[in-house]
């Protein structure tokens, strides 16, 4: 298992994205969870990074997260170009399945927070089938409106009393990342923001076939499913991300080449 200080990251648009293998990143989540450390894992994609770039408050939230995993394939491609080697995609649905599988072997409790009661009920049914030994420490929806202080206290107390080591939070970006940031050191567990993963795992939304995911066309698959919701988001975030990430790749490679050139000259003198 990875040590707590073994995470390696590469900045993309100024935000540190983990470049460790999928297994190593899961190792770290499990290690933090077993120790009940209050940690924040953000599952990053183009939408998240662009929202953070445009919103200084949200940028602060991401900058203080303990891990940003490369969920979207554009982030993986950017890492591949920056570091000249292949990197794993560490997507939310993969994290959920792998953490639940490992937790079912170790007895670590997992809490599921967000969406609504019907979605959580469908999730519970599938989790029982797929991971019969998993300790489901608790499940709770959250209201779309901001919770009252009393409601918030009850949620925190319920999670801490459950003994969960990992809390999956599904409120959508940027709400879930902000919520986790606000509850750091209040919740005695490692929090992972999973966005729209709950309805997919529950079978209420279709998940793209594996070949579509691996080809990087999942965005198109989702756009066909939800054109009204996603068209504006994609049109607003994808073009500037392509420009900014391409500029970063070119600039970084040039800087590294110049550094190697001058380093070589220094060794010759």
N, C-alpha and C positions, 0 to 999 in steps of 0.2 A: 504494500500500500504506500502511496506517495506520502512524503512528509509534508507538514503544513507549509513549509517554505519552498516547495519545489515547483510552484506554478511559474510558468514562463509566459510572457505576453508580448504582443506586438501592437503598437498603436495604429488604429485606423480612424482617420479624421479626429485624432487627438484622444481617442478612448482605447484603453488597454484591453485587447481581446486575447483570451487565453489561446495558446498554440499547442498545448500539451495534447497527447492522444485522447481519444474518447474515454478509454479505460482509465487513464490517469486523472482526468477531470471528474469522473464518477468516483474514483478512489478518494479524491479530496472532499467531495460532497459527503460521502459516507463517513470519512474520518471526522469531519466537523460535526456531522449528525450524531455519531456515537458519543461524542463529548458534549453534546447539547450546547454547542457554541452558537451564539446569535450571529449568524452570517447571512449575507445577501448574495444570491446568484441571479444574474439577469441573463436571459436567453436572447441574445442580440440579433437583430436583423436590420435591413436598410431603414425601415420605418423608424425603429428605435433610435438609431444613430443620427438620422436627420432631424428628428424631433429634438434630440438633445443639442444638436448643433444650433438650432433656432431658438431654443428655450434655455437660458442660462441656469434657471432653477433646476430644470431636469438634468442639465449637464452636470450639475453638482451632485445630483442623486447617483448618476451612473459612475462618476469619478470616484465616489466613495463606496461603490459596491465591491465586494470581495472577489467576485469573478464575473466576467462577461464571456459567455460561451458563443462560438460562431454558429448561430442557427441558420441564417439565410445563406444560400449558396454564393451570392455575390461577395459576402464577407470571406467565405472559404477561398474563392478565386483570388480575392485581393491578397490574402495571406500567402497563397501559393506563389503569386507574382513577387511579393515583397521578399519572401524568404527562399524562393527558388526550390521548393519541395512541396509535396502533397500534404495537405492537412485534413484532419477528420472534421466532418460536420457533426456538431454536438447540438442536435435539435431537441426541442421540448418533449416531443412524443418519445424519442429515444431515451431521454433522461428519465422520464416517468417509468417506463418499462424496466430499465436496468436498475434503477434505485429500488423499485418494488421487488424485483427478483432477488436482489442482494439482501434487502431488508427482511424478506420472508425467510431467508436462511439464518440471519443473525438475530431475529426477534426485535429489530428496531421498529418503533412505532412511527407510522406515517399519517399525517393529518392533511385533509383536503379542504381547502377554503376557497369559496367563490362560486360563481354561476348561480344555479337555482336548485331547489329540492328535487325536481324530476331528473335533472341531469346527474346530480349526485347519486340518486337512487339507481339509475342505469349504470353509473360507474361502479357502484358497490357490487352490483350483480356480476359485472364482467370481472372485476378484481377478484371476487370469490372464486370464479371459474378459473381464471388464469393464474392466480397466486393464492391458493387455498390457505397457505400458512402465514400470509401477510397479516401483521397486526395493524388494522385500521384504527388508529388512535381516535379518530373523530372525523366528521364531515359537517360542514356548516356553510350555508349560502351567506352572502352579504348583500345588503340592500344597495340599489343603484344610487340612492341619495347618500350624502355623508352621514355616518352613524353618529348618534348622540354620544357624549362622553361615557354615559352609563353602558350603552351598547358596546362601545369599544372596549371598555374595561371587562365586560363579560366575555367577549371574544378572546382577549388576551388570557384571562384567567382559565377559560375552557381549554385553550391550547396548552398552557403550562401544566394544568392539572392532569391532562391526558397522558403526559409523559412522552409525547412525540419527540423524535429527534430530527425529523425532516417535515417541513410544512410546504406543500405545494399550493401556490396562490394563483388563482385565475380570475383576474379582474380586468385584463386588457391593458395594453400600453397606452399612456404612461401611468395609469392609475395604480397598477399593481406594484410597479417599481417605487413609486412615491409612498405607497402604503408600507412596503417593506422597510424603506428608509426611515419612515416615521416610527416604526416599531422595533428598530434595532435596539438591542439591550433590554427591551421589554419582554420579548418572546425568547424563551430558553430553547431555541431550536434553530436549525439552518433553514432559511426560507428560499424557495426557488419559484420565480415567476414564470408561469407557463402559458399565459395568454389564452389562446383559443383551443388549447389541447383537450380540456375536459370534454366538450361536446364531441370532439373527434373520437376520443377514446370510448366515450359512452355510446358511440354508434349513431349519434344524432346528426353528424355531418360526415360526409365522405372524406377519406384521406386519400391523397394522391397515391397511385401505384408506385412501387419502389423505383421502377425505371424512370418514371417522371421526376421523382425526387432526385435521383442521381444525375439526371441530365440537366438539372437546374431549371426545369420548366414548371416547378410547383406553383410559382406565382401565376402562371397562365392558367393552370388548372383551377386555382382558387378564384381567379378573375372570372372564369366562365361560370363558376358556381354562385358568386356574389358580385356581379358587375356593378350594381348600384352602390354598394359600400366601398368597393376596392378601387374602382376606376379612378376616382379623384385622388385617392391616397397614392396610387402608383404613379399617376401623372405628375404629382407634386414632388415625390421623393426619389424616384428612380433616376431621372435625368441628371439632377444635381449630384447624386451619389456617384454616378458613372464618371462625371467630369472631375469631381474632387478626388475620388479614389485613383483614377488614372493619373492625375497630376501628382498625387502622392507617390505612386509607384515610380513614375519617371524621375521625379526629384530625388527620391531615396536611392534609387539605383545609381544615379549620377553622382550623388554625394559619396556613396560607398566606393564607386570606381575611383573618384578623385582621391579619397582617403587611402585606398590601396596603392595608388600610383605614388603619392608622396611618401607613404610608409616604405615603399620599395626603394625610392631614391634615398631616403634617410639611411637605410641599411647599407647602401653602396658607398656612402661617404665615410 
